[in-house]
């Protein structure tokens, strides 16, 4: 099983297209940790920001999308997509793998680990920082895939690869295709 993990697209359809073509085209599922679109007067509209086009492309996928609401996702955003934007958490059960998704703007790592233990989660996915992070606390993996469109470092996404009862998590630089963290 291959699960694509993304966050902080902020309406950038160009970044989405690149990620879909190179990394997620054969995914069994896509997890989005929020800030799918871009709203508000403080948010700068960057090149490639076409939230209507992004919604259309996401809606046209046959790959299921599981999404948690980010701090830049508005109620109206949920009316233009064909999948639920869940708030504040999305819980994913993929065979024996349990994944909890939250944008992460209101939780520190300690709280994420506490919630992961409570919900018997293997992977806690968050976004918000626009910086990739992969950390392990015992049996729990904390994954922030970074941002493919407005990165603070390199543009990145995550992959969760599961075979049998084993899984591995990677963060990939979308420009070079290199695994930068695993």
Backbone as ProteinMPNN parsed JSONL, in Angstrom:
{"seq_chain_A": "XXXXXXXXXXXXXXXXXXXXXXXXXXXXXXXXXXXXXXXXXXXXXXXXXXXXXXXXXXXXXXXXXXXXXXXXXXXXXXXXXXXXXXXXXXXXXXXXXXXXXXXXXXXXXXXXXXXXXXXXXXXXXXXXXXXXXXXXXXXXXXXXXXXXXXXXXXXXXXXXXXXXXXXXXXXXXXXXXXXXXX", "coords_chain_A": {"N_chain_A": [[0.843, -1.173, 0.0], [0.487, 2.206, -0.786], [0.652, 5.396, 0.484], [0.153, 8.705, -0.115], [1.303, 11.68, 1.346], [0.559, 14.962, 2.148], [0.703, 18.496, 2.72], [-0.281, 21.902, 3.279], [-0.711, 23.06, 0.646], [-1.926, 25.354, -0.218], [-3.63, 26.21, -2.323], [-2.115, 25.941, -4.637], [-1.995, 24.856, -7.704], [-0.056, 24.123, -9.563], [2.064, 23.004, -8.05], [0.66, 20.849, -6.96], [0.067, 19.358, -9.29], [2.655, 18.603, -10.091], [3.428, 16.965, -7.934], [1.458, 14.956, -8.083], [2.001, 13.837, -10.607], [4.677, 12.906, -10.376], [4.878, 11.485, -7.9], [2.454, 10.678, -6.541], [0.711, 9.461, -8.32], [0.239, 6.72, -8.427], [-0.705, 6.13, -5.947], [-2.524, 4.604, -3.253], [-4.075, 6.026, -1.596], [-4.52, 9.414, -0.539], [-3.385, 11.599, 1.896], [-4.175, 14.666, 3.269], [-2.938, 17.231, 5.189], [-4.099, 19.691, 5.676], [-4.645, 23.272, 5.075], [-5.362, 23.43, 2.392], [-6.393, 25.161, 0.492], [-6.276, 28.734, -0.016], [-6.846, 31.567, 1.808], [-8.012, 34.81, 2.838], [-7.009, 38.198, 3.603], [-4.363, 38.526, 4.431], [-2.91, 36.573, 3.249], [-0.694, 36.029, 0.729], [-1.026, 35.887, -2.774], [0.513, 33.59, -4.606], [2.483, 32.692, -7.529], [0.996, 30.228, -9.535], [-1.078, 29.758, -7.842], [-4.162, 28.728, -7.917], [-6.932, 28.13, -6.756], [-9.49, 27.201, -7.581], [-8.926, 25.612, -9.827], [-7.31, 23.724, -8.568], [-9.169, 22.509, -6.824], [-10.873, 21.356, -8.721], [-9.143, 19.493, -9.94], [-8.513, 17.847, -7.756], [-11.055, 16.859, -7.16], [-11.488, 15.332, -9.43], [-9.966, 13.071, -9.122], [-9.498, 9.524, -8.852], [-8.353, 8.397, -6.748], [-8.762, 8.067, -3.294], [-9.104, 10.871, -1.08], [-8.159, 11.93, 2.068], [-8.732, 14.433, 4.305], [-7.714, 16.901, 6.65], [-8.806, 19.842, 8.259], [-7.146, 22.927, 7.814], [-5.687, 25.925, 9.262], [-5.971, 27.855, 7.332], [-8.083, 27.034, 5.813], [-11.36, 27.528, 4.884], [-14.875, 27.46, 5.825], [-16.354, 27.576, 3.479], [-14.687, 26.384, 1.639], [-15.102, 23.653, 1.855], [-17.363, 23.274, 0.374], [-16.674, 23.109, -2.265], [-15.277, 20.854, -2.843], [-15.211, 17.283, -3.371], [-14.839, 15.614, -1.284], [-14.758, 15.074, 2.267], [-13.636, 17.745, 4.337], [-12.192, 17.353, 7.186], [-12.536, 18.235, 10.646], [-11.397, 18.8, 13.946], [-9.703, 16.72, 13.456], [-8.74, 13.896, 11.434], [-9.189, 10.488, 11.207], [-7.542, 7.694, 10.087], [-7.821, 4.404, 9.041], [-5.92, 2.027, 7.746], [-5.759, -1.003, 6.746], [-3.913, -2.625, 9.139], [-2.748, -0.338, 10.002], [-2.888, 2.702, 11.742], [-3.66, 6.064, 11.401], [-3.503, 9.345, 12.47], [-4.656, 12.537, 11.693], [-4.039, 15.981, 11.739], [-4.005, 19.485, 11.433], [-2.062, 20.802, 12.972], [-1.498, 23.314, 13.981], [-2.253, 24.021, 16.519], [-1.147, 22.246, 18.286], [1.54, 20.883, 20.162], [4.461, 18.709, 19.931], [4.439, 16.994, 22.156], [1.713, 16.876, 22.899], [0.69, 15.744, 20.565], [1.853, 13.198, 20.653], [0.704, 12.25, 23.007], [-2.023, 12.142, 22.221], [-1.791, 10.31, 20.114], [-1.051, 7.996, 21.491], [-3.334, 7.626, 23.065], [-5.29, 7.126, 21.107], [-4.277, 4.873, 19.96], [-2.506, 5.038, 17.748], [-0.365, 4.703, 14.921], [0.939, 6.528, 13.249], [1.193, 9.996, 13.376], [0.082, 12.622, 11.576], [0.843, 15.883, 10.611], [0.835, 19.379, 9.651], [1.352, 22.69, 8.805], [3.807, 24.07, 9.603], [5.337, 24.245, 7.345], [7.703, 23.015, 7.078], [9.578, 20.078, 6.665], [9.37, 17.175, 8.748], [10.317, 14.326, 10.54], [9.876, 12.221, 13.105], [10.414, 9.883, 15.758], [8.796, 8.365, 18.452], [9.056, 5.983, 20.515], [6.828, 3.569, 19.457], [5.485, 5.299, 17.849], [5.164, 7.425, 15.061], [5.872, 10.687, 14.149], [4.893, 12.764, 11.613], [5.52, 15.384, 9.493], [4.914, 16.502, 6.409], [5.989, 18.76, 5.248], [5.869, 21.381, 2.813], [4.77, 21.48, -0.543], [4.455, 23.743, -2.028], [4.824, 26.267, -0.748], [7.384, 26.205, 0.674], [9.453, 26.334, 3.636], [11.919, 25.396, 3.589], [13.219, 23.044, 1.442], [10.903, 22.063, -1.206], [8.558, 19.657, -0.308], [7.046, 16.367, 0.167], [5.331, 13.62, 1.774], [5.619, 10.036, 2.059], [3.987, 7.052, 2.875], [4.711, 3.79, 3.072], [3.445, 0.613, 3.005], [3.751, -2.769, 3.75], [2.459, -5.821, 4.337], [2.522, -6.231, 7.801], [4.382, -4.324, 8.248], [5.665, -0.985, 7.951], [6.999, 1.907, 6.304], [8.201, 5.257, 6.442], [8.706, 8.144, 4.522], [10.219, 11.24, 3.559], [10.172, 13.31, 0.805], [12.02, 15.254, -1.475], [10.508, 17.244, -3.781], [11.57, 18.4, -6.024], [14.039, 17.178, -6.648], [13.495, 14.506, -6.298], [14.693, 12.997, -4.43], [14.939, 11.05, -1.441], [14.813, 12.663, 1.517], [14.502, 12.415, 4.206], [14.152, 9.559, 6.161]], "CA_chain_A": [[0.0, 0.0, 0.0], [1.224, 3.469, -0.87], [-0.15, 6.533, 0.919], [0.79, 9.996, -0.313], [1.007, 12.602, 2.445], [0.825, 16.316, 1.698], [0.116, 19.565, 3.545], [0.066, 23.28, 2.941], [-0.682, 23.343, -0.787], [-2.361, 26.756, -0.328], [-4.252, 26.506, -3.61], [-1.152, 25.932, -5.737], [-2.277, 23.737, -8.595], [1.181, 23.695, -10.209], [2.746, 22.091, -7.126], [-0.168, 19.639, -6.893], [0.275, 18.59, -10.529], [3.995, 18.014, -10.043], [3.402, 15.879, -6.941], [0.631, 13.861, -8.612], [2.681, 13.202, -11.733], [5.921, 12.243, -9.985], [4.91, 10.696, -6.672], [1.183, 10.176, -6.017], [-0.142, 8.923, -9.388], [-0.069, 5.317, -8.157], [-1.015, 5.983, -4.522], [-3.804, 4.003, -2.899], [-4.788, 7.019, -0.813], [-3.776, 10.642, -0.281], [-3.737, 12.293, 3.129], [-3.832, 16.095, 3.222], [-2.959, 17.735, 6.568], [-4.696, 21.014, 5.79], [-4.274, 24.433, 4.261], [-5.539, 22.983, 1.014], [-6.593, 26.369, -0.31], [-5.623, 29.933, 0.482], [-7.842, 32.629, 1.938], [-7.736, 35.897, 3.764], [-6.246, 39.313, 3.055], [-2.938, 38.455, 4.779], [-2.267, 35.534, 2.452], [-0.224, 36.489, -0.581], [-1.327, 34.978, -3.872], [1.761, 33.268, -5.294], [2.358, 32.093, -8.851], [0.487, 28.853, -9.477], [-2.222, 29.68, -6.931], [-5.438, 28.655, -8.637], [-7.692, 27.203, -5.913], [-10.571, 26.568, -8.337], [-8.321, 24.535, -10.626], [-6.88, 22.671, -7.641], [-10.377, 21.788, -6.396], [-11.322, 20.552, -9.856], [-8.245, 18.346, -10.118], [-8.685, 16.941, -6.62], [-12.355, 16.216, -7.33], [-11.42, 14.395, -10.537], [-9.144, 11.892, -8.809], [-10.115, 8.28, -8.393], [-7.662, 8.069, -5.498], [-9.441, 8.74, -2.187], [-8.389, 11.898, -0.33], [-8.567, 12.155, 3.449], [-8.196, 15.764, 4.592], [-8.014, 17.618, 7.891], [-8.902, 21.278, 8.017], [-6.048, 23.767, 8.279], [-6.079, 27.262, 9.71], [-6.294, 28.663, 6.155], [-9.213, 26.437, 5.107], [-12.597, 28.123, 5.372], [-16.07, 26.628, 5.685], [-16.786, 27.573, 2.08], [-13.822, 25.463, 0.885], [-15.699, 22.319, 1.881], [-18.453, 23.18, -0.595], [-16.165, 22.977, -3.632], [-14.579, 19.577, -3.004], [-16.08, 16.11, -3.289], [-14.408, 14.81, -0.139], [-14.921, 15.898, 3.471], [-12.505, 18.367, 5.016], [-12.551, 17.029, 8.555], [-11.987, 19.176, 11.611], [-9.997, 19.139, 13.742], [-8.923, 15.505, 13.193], [-9.188, 12.81, 10.567], [-8.605, 9.217, 11.626], [-7.453, 6.79, 8.947], [-7.479, 3.012, 9.331], [-5.492, 1.38, 6.506], [-5.422, -2.343, 7.243], [-3.547, -2.562, 10.561], [-2.088, 0.948, 10.238], [-3.778, 3.782, 12.175], [-3.044, 7.362, 11.152], [-4.284, 10.485, 12.932], [-4.279, 13.714, 10.913], [-4.452, 17.267, 12.284], [-3.135, 20.486, 10.808], [-0.909, 20.966, 13.849], [-1.265, 24.691, 14.393], [-2.578, 24.206, 17.936], [-0.614, 21.123, 19.059], [2.98, 20.634, 20.164], [4.765, 17.291, 19.767], [4.029, 16.265, 23.356], [0.266, 16.646, 22.804], [0.489, 14.809, 19.461], [2.21, 11.868, 21.153], [-0.344, 11.888, 23.967], [-3.209, 11.761, 21.451], [-1.473, 9.088, 19.371], [-1.126, 6.879, 22.448], [-4.742, 7.467, 23.457], [-6.046, 6.593, 19.98], [-3.548, 3.698, 19.454], [-2.128, 5.452, 16.408], [1.015, 4.446, 14.51], [1.506, 7.717, 12.621], [0.478, 11.255, 13.556], [0.433, 13.508, 10.467], [0.475, 17.292, 10.774], [1.464, 20.287, 8.702], [1.367, 24.048, 9.334], [5.102, 24.746, 9.707], [5.944, 24.297, 6.01], [9.029, 22.391, 7.215], [9.452, 18.638, 6.838], [9.862, 16.619, 10.011], [10.016, 12.929, 10.808], [10.403, 11.884, 14.427], [9.848, 8.662, 16.337], [8.683, 8.298, 19.91], [8.641, 4.593, 20.712], [6.173, 3.002, 18.276], [4.721, 6.359, 17.189], [5.889, 8.261, 14.111], [5.33, 12.016, 13.888], [5.24, 13.118, 10.244], [5.097, 16.627, 8.854], [5.485, 16.373, 5.065], [6.456, 20.042, 4.717], [4.974, 21.994, 1.833], [5.276, 21.447, -1.914], [4.205, 24.998, -2.735], [5.371, 27.412, -0.012], [8.272, 25.599, 1.668], [10.43, 27.142, 4.376], [13.184, 24.798, 3.155], [12.952, 22.515, 0.12], [9.517, 21.618, -1.368], [8.539, 18.247, 0.065], [5.85, 15.594, 0.484], [5.638, 12.383, 2.481], [5.085, 8.758, 1.597], [3.915, 5.935, 3.813], [4.703, 2.552, 2.303], [3.079, -0.472, 3.918], [3.752, -4.119, 3.208], [2.122, -6.687, 5.458], [2.391, -5.478, 9.048], [5.482, -3.37, 8.319], [5.507, 0.232, 7.163], [8.093, 2.87, 6.378], [7.785, 6.627, 6.165], [9.758, 8.908, 3.85], [9.959, 12.596, 3.101], [10.824, 13.403, -0.496], [12.18, 16.553, -2.125], [9.784, 17.07, -5.04], [12.38, 18.892, -7.142], [15.094, 16.214, -6.988], [13.008, 13.136, -6.165], [15.495, 12.333, -3.42], [14.431, 10.872, -0.087], [15.657, 13.499, 2.365], [14.362, 11.908, 5.574], [13.412, 8.295, 6.295]], "C_chain_A": [[0.889, 1.237, 0.0], [0.271, 4.604, -0.528], [0.669, 7.798, 0.706], [0.362, 10.944, 0.792], [1.475, 13.997, 2.042], [0.181, 17.294, 2.672], [0.46, 20.899, 2.91], [0.263, 23.511, 1.443], [-1.114, 24.784, -1.075], [-2.845, 27.12, -1.727], [-3.341, 26.418, -4.811], [-1.334, 24.68, -6.598], [-1.019, 23.246, -9.297], [1.948, 22.708, -9.338], [1.988, 20.774, -7.032], [0.072, 18.759, -8.121], [1.635, 17.895, -10.535], [4.024, 16.803, -9.104], [2.603, 14.687, -7.474], [1.375, 13.106, -9.705], [3.88, 12.366, -11.284], [5.759, 11.216, -8.862], [3.594, 10.047, -6.257], [0.302, 9.501, -7.064], [-0.57, 7.479, -9.141], [-0.365, 5.072, -6.68], [-2.379, 5.318, -4.346], [-4.703, 4.992, -2.167], [-3.889, 8.241, -0.687], [-4.303, 11.246, 1.011], [-3.265, 13.732, 2.999], [-4.006, 16.652, 4.636], [-3.352, 19.208, 6.653], [-3.965, 22.139, 5.102], [-4.248, 24.023, 2.794], [-5.583, 24.199, 0.096], [-5.942, 27.557, 0.383], [-6.685, 31.015, 0.623], [-7.345, 33.707, 2.877], [-6.841, 36.96, 3.173], [-4.759, 39.273, 3.397], [-2.191, 37.432, 3.943], [-1.939, 36.063, 1.062], [-0.595, 35.439, -1.622], [-0.052, 34.79, -4.682], [1.471, 32.704, -6.683], [1.926, 30.638, -8.705], [-0.71, 28.703, -8.56], [-3.498, 29.829, -7.74], [-6.33, 27.686, -7.867], [-8.848, 26.528, -6.637], [-10.066, 25.408, -9.175], [-7.866, 23.387, -9.737], [-8.079, 21.857, -7.179], [-10.864, 20.867, -7.509], [-10.447, 19.317, -10.049], [-8.377, 17.344, -8.979], [-10.0, 16.174, -6.748], [-12.341, 15.164, -8.427], [-10.619, 13.132, -10.264], [-9.992, 10.674, -8.468], [-9.471, 7.806, -7.101], [-8.383, 8.783, -4.359], [-8.522, 9.735, -1.473], [-9.011, 12.003, 1.051], [-7.923, 13.483, 3.847], [-8.644, 16.259, 5.962], [-8.006, 19.107, 7.559], [-7.696, 22.004, 8.601], [-6.548, 25.137, 8.689], [-6.362, 28.206, 8.55], [-7.386, 28.031, 5.296], [-10.496, 26.985, 5.72], [-13.763, 27.154, 5.189], [-16.492, 26.513, 4.226], [-15.939, 26.625, 1.226], [-14.437, 24.068, 0.797], [-16.813, 22.166, 0.858], [-17.967, 22.98, -2.025], [-15.388, 21.685, -3.862], [-15.539, 18.417, -2.774], [-15.675, 15.154, -2.175], [-14.565, 15.685, 1.107], [-13.594, 16.491, 3.941], [-12.841, 18.282, 6.495], [-11.847, 17.95, 9.544], [-12.332, 18.749, 13.023], [-9.13, 17.935, 13.373], [-9.565, 14.659, 12.115], [-8.465, 11.561, 11.053], [-8.692, 8.249, 10.458], [-7.062, 5.408, 9.454], [-7.18, 2.358, 7.995], [-4.928, 0.018, 6.876], [-5.095, -2.217, 8.733], [-2.9, -1.228, 10.951], [-3.122, 2.008, 10.613], [-3.024, 5.103, 12.069], [-4.004, 8.443, 11.64], [-3.745, 11.729, 12.245], [-4.873, 14.955, 11.571], [-3.511, 18.306, 11.697], [-1.908, 20.798, 11.664], [-0.666, 22.37, 14.348], [-1.535, 24.921, 15.876], [-1.991, 23.124, 18.841], [0.908, 21.084, 19.002], [3.206, 19.119, 20.074], [4.32, 16.458, 20.967], [2.537, 15.926, 23.307], [-0.042, 15.662, 21.675], [0.772, 13.381, 19.912], [1.156, 11.375, 22.135], [-1.607, 11.416, 23.234], [-2.975, 10.465, 20.672], [-1.547, 7.865, 20.284], [-2.572, 6.585, 22.812], [-5.549, 6.775, 22.359], [-5.373, 5.367, 19.349], [-3.145, 3.895, 17.989], [-0.663, 5.124, 16.151], [1.71, 5.7, 13.994], [0.6, 8.913, 12.907], [0.979, 12.209, 12.48], [-0.049, 14.92, 10.789], [1.198, 18.11, 9.72], [1.759, 21.601, 9.403], [2.727, 24.746, 9.282], [5.78, 24.969, 8.358], [7.385, 23.777, 6.04], [8.841, 20.886, 7.415], [10.031, 18.179, 8.175], [9.406, 15.17, 10.115], [10.678, 12.586, 12.127], [9.709, 10.617, 14.919], [9.895, 8.754, 17.855], [8.146, 6.912, 20.231], [8.081, 4.047, 19.412], [5.422, 4.047, 17.451], [5.643, 7.181, 16.279], [5.145, 9.583, 13.987], [5.83, 12.449, 12.516], [4.652, 14.467, 9.88], [5.731, 16.59, 7.469], [6.076, 17.66, 4.502], [5.428, 20.606, 3.763], [5.576, 21.896, 0.441], [5.206, 22.803, -2.611], [4.782, 26.243, -2.069], [6.329, 26.909, 1.067], [9.137, 26.632, 2.385], [11.836, 26.641, 4.062], [12.956, 24.315, 1.726], [11.476, 22.095, 0.02], [9.437, 20.102, -1.191], [7.124, 17.694, 0.214], [6.298, 14.346, 1.242], [5.045, 11.183, 1.773], [5.07, 7.792, 2.767], [3.765, 4.696, 2.95], [4.475, 1.397, 3.267], [3.073, -1.799, 3.169], [3.547, -5.082, 4.37], [1.885, -5.853, 6.702], [3.478, -4.418, 9.201], [5.157, -2.125, 7.494], [6.76, 1.077, 7.315], [7.567, 4.225, 5.938], [8.975, 7.367, 5.577], [9.278, 10.331, 3.604], [10.817, 12.803, 1.86], [10.859, 14.849, -0.978], [11.535, 16.438, -3.506], [10.556, 17.607, -6.242], [13.379, 17.841, -7.605], [14.609, 14.772, -6.983], [13.767, 12.347, -5.105], [14.745, 12.19, -2.098], [15.352, 11.681, 0.808], [15.595, 13.071, 3.823], [13.607, 10.588, 5.505], [13.718, 7.637, 7.611]], "O_chain_A": [[1.904, 1.298, 0.694], [-0.776, 4.765, -1.155], [1.749, 7.949, 1.277], [-0.819, 11.004, 1.137], [2.625, 14.194, 1.648], [-0.777, 16.951, 3.364], [1.384, 20.999, 2.102], [1.269, 24.081, 1.02], [-0.7, 25.363, -2.079], [-2.522, 28.185, -2.253], [-3.748, 26.785, -5.913], [-0.877, 23.592, -6.246], [-0.92, 22.058, -9.602], [2.429, 21.688, -9.831], [2.596, 19.703, -7.025], [0.259, 17.549, -7.994], [1.747, 16.737, -10.938], [4.575, 15.755, -9.441], [3.027, 13.541, -7.331], [1.377, 11.876, -9.725], [4.074, 11.247, -11.76], [6.43, 10.184, -8.871], [3.61, 8.963, -5.674], [-0.771, 9.007, -6.718], [-1.634, 7.064, -9.6], [-0.285, 3.936, -6.211], [-3.268, 5.458, -5.186], [-5.922, 4.829, -2.118], [-2.663, 8.133, -0.721], [-5.511, 11.388, 1.198], [-2.109, 13.992, 2.665], [-5.089, 16.56, 5.214], [-2.976, 19.895, 7.602], [-2.842, 21.992, 4.62], [-3.274, 24.234, 2.072], [-4.906, 24.254, -0.93], [-5.128, 27.373, 1.288], [-7.358, 31.344, -0.353], [-6.376, 33.52, 3.613], [-5.997, 36.66, 2.327], [-3.962, 39.922, 2.72], [-0.96, 37.425, 3.93], [-2.825, 36.491, 0.322], [-0.486, 34.24, -1.368], [0.408, 35.71, -5.358], [0.348, 32.29, -6.972], [2.436, 29.911, -7.852], [-1.306, 27.628, -8.502], [-3.854, 30.921, -8.183], [-6.476, 26.534, -8.276], [-9.162, 25.378, -6.332], [-10.694, 24.35, -9.231], [-8.014, 22.219, -10.096], [-8.008, 20.628, -7.145], [-11.226, 19.719, -7.252], [-10.955, 18.223, -10.294], [-8.355, 16.134, -9.206], [-10.05, 14.975, -6.474], [-13.105, 14.2, -8.365], [-10.597, 12.22, -11.091], [-11.064, 10.788, -7.873], [-9.991, 6.911, -6.435], [-8.599, 9.992, -4.442], [-7.332, 9.481, -1.286], [-10.225, 12.145, 1.193], [-6.707, 13.64, 3.739], [-9.787, 16.064, 6.374], [-7.274, 19.556, 6.676], [-7.277, 21.736, 9.727], [-7.716, 25.464, 8.478], [-6.945, 29.269, 8.765], [-7.592, 28.455, 4.159], [-10.692, 26.912, 6.933], [-13.646, 26.152, 4.484], [-16.942, 25.452, 3.793], [-16.41, 26.119, 0.207], [-14.303, 23.387, -0.22], [-17.175, 21.043, 0.506], [-18.774, 22.706, -2.913], [-14.892, 21.45, -4.963], [-16.545, 18.552, -2.077], [-16.128, 14.01, -2.138], [-14.51, 16.911, 1.008], [-12.564, 15.817, 3.94], [-13.669, 19.041, 7.0], [-10.719, 18.388, 9.316], [-13.474, 18.364, 13.276], [-7.962, 18.096, 13.019], [-10.778, 14.7, 11.909], [-7.256, 11.588, 11.282], [-9.767, 8.012, 9.908], [-6.094, 5.26, 10.201], [-8.09, 2.153, 7.191], [-3.768, -0.102, 7.271], [-5.929, -1.745, 9.506], [-2.548, -1.027, 12.113], [-4.109, 2.198, 9.902], [-1.91, 5.247, 12.573], [-5.177, 8.454, 11.267], [-2.535, 11.956, 12.211], [-6.054, 14.982, 11.916], [-2.332, 18.022, 11.488], [-0.826, 21.033, 11.126], [0.297, 22.597, 15.081], [-1.086, 25.923, 16.433], [-2.299, 23.082, 20.032], [1.501, 21.232, 17.933], [2.254, 18.342, 20.135], [3.868, 15.326, 20.797], [2.145, 14.807, 23.64], [-0.941, 14.833, 21.812], [0.018, 12.462, 19.591], [0.762, 10.21, 22.095], [-2.189, 10.394, 23.599], [-3.867, 9.621, 20.586], [-2.053, 6.817, 19.882], [-2.984, 5.426, 22.86], [-6.397, 5.931, 22.65], [-5.836, 4.871, 18.323], [-3.401, 3.053, 17.128], [0.177, 5.248, 17.042], [2.893, 5.923, 14.25], [-0.612, 8.846, 12.702], [2.157, 12.568, 12.463], [-1.196, 15.125, 11.186], [2.055, 17.606, 8.995], [2.353, 21.614, 10.481], [2.783, 25.927, 8.94], [6.692, 25.788, 8.245], [8.18, 24.062, 5.144], [8.032, 20.467, 8.244], [11.03, 18.709, 8.662], [8.259, 14.838, 9.815], [11.901, 12.653, 12.252], [8.573, 10.324, 14.546], [10.894, 9.162, 18.448], [6.936, 6.688, 20.222], [8.76, 4.052, 18.385], [4.789, 3.704, 16.453], [6.742, 7.575, 16.67], [3.938, 9.605, 13.749], [7.036, 12.499, 12.275], [3.44, 14.67, 9.949], [6.956, 16.641, 7.352], [6.61, 17.657, 3.393], [4.236, 20.331, 3.9], [6.756, 22.191, 0.253], [5.82, 22.997, -3.66], [5.188, 27.178, -2.759], [6.109, 27.159, 2.252], [9.503, 27.662, 1.818], [12.818, 27.361, 4.241], [12.539, 25.102, 0.876], [10.854, 21.801, 1.042], [10.162, 19.355, -1.847], [6.152, 18.434, 0.365], [7.49, 14.057, 1.338], [4.098, 11.299, 0.995], [6.018, 7.725, 3.55], [2.805, 4.57, 2.189], [5.223, 1.224, 4.23], [2.473, -1.93, 2.102], [4.372, -5.146, 5.281], [1.134, -4.879, 6.668], [3.487, -3.687, 10.191], [4.469, -2.199, 6.476], [7.482, 0.981, 8.308], [6.615, 4.321, 5.164], [10.102, 7.243, 6.057], [8.082, 10.584, 3.459], [12.014, 12.517, 1.855], [9.865, 15.57, -0.9], [11.966, 15.621, -4.32], [10.211, 17.285, -7.38], [13.554, 17.63, -8.806], [15.235, 13.905, -7.593], [13.509, 11.159, -4.909], [14.012, 13.089, -1.687], [16.553, 11.415, 0.856], [16.521, 13.331, 4.59], [12.554, 10.499, 4.874], [13.189, 6.565, 7.904]]}, "name": "protein", "num_of_chains": 1, "seq": "XXXXXXXXXXXXXXXXXXXXXXXXXXXXXXXXXXXXXXXXXXXXXXXXXXXXXXXXXXXXXXXXXXXXXXXXXXXXXXXXXXXXXXXXXXXXXXXXXXXXXXXXXXXXXXXXXXXXXXXXXXXXXXXXXXXXXXXXXXXXXXXXXXXXXXXXXXXXXXXXXXXXXXXXXXXXXXXXXXXXXX"}
